[in-house]
Amino acid sequence: MDFGRSDRWRLPTAIKILIAGGFGAGKTTMVGAVSETRPLRTEETLTDRGTDVDDTSGVEAKRTTTVAMDFGRITIRDDYMLYLFGTPGQERFWFVWDELALGALGAVILADTRRLADCFPSVDYFERRGTPFVVAVNCFEGARTYELAEVRMALGLDPAVPIVMCDARRRDSSREVLISLVEHAMKLRAMPVGTTP
């Protein structure tokens, strides 16, 4: 058997994307909505012990939390595999982010308008690392709606950072968010160093 240069034996290129955002923003839901395989989840039940640690205001119905990561996969043709890593949202699990962020093409920051301030740590983190990111405003039923320009202003985002509306429960909507991120990241990679978009 020839294991030489045959395309038949070439491994697919792995593309790593992070799904970040605040506690209860929909990260686990998004990974589950788009993954072609059953996603790996590290969810644990919220207990009374976390009452003083986890702020559930605005997401009182939430019963579980991600403690390490979510993981999903999407095949893009035979030569590209998209690997999705959902980050934990609470501050006590942020130490995991550095490991998850290694080698990532970019990140989706899910914004929940009921708790918009929960996005600030993710925005700050990826800005400091120089990681391309998009902000996806997850549209929760009954939540107040805002114009994208209002969200941009509230988060203090650079005009070049894409902001999109989404429903993390829907595969097509989550897929569009991922496409926006990949296009944005590729555009930034194509730019000469020192220029701005």
HELIX and SHEET records of a PDB file:
HELIX    1   1 ASP A    7  TRP A    9  5                                   3    
HELIX    2   2 LYS A   27  VAL A   34  1                                   8    
HELIX    3   3 ASP A   48  GLY A   50  5                                   3    
HELIX    4   4 GLU A   91  VAL A   96  5                                   6    
HELIX    5   5 TRP A   97  ALA A  101  1                                   5    
HELIX    6   6 THR A  113  CYS A  119  5                                   7    
HELIX    7   7 PHE A  120  ARG A  129  1                                  10    
HELIX    8   8 LEU A  148  LEU A  155  1                                   8    
HELIX    9   9 ARG A  171  ALA A  190  1                                  20    
SHEET    1   A 7 LEU A  40  THR A  45  0                                        
SHEET    2   A 7 THR A  64  ILE A  76 -1                                        
SHEET    3   A 7 TYR A  80  GLY A  86 -1                                        
SHEET    4   A 7 THR A  13  GLY A  21  1                                        
SHEET    5   A 7 GLY A 106  ASP A 112  1                                        
SHEET    6   A 7 PHE A 133  ASN A 138  1                                        
SHEET    7   A 7 ILE A 163  CYS A 166  1                                        
END                                                                             
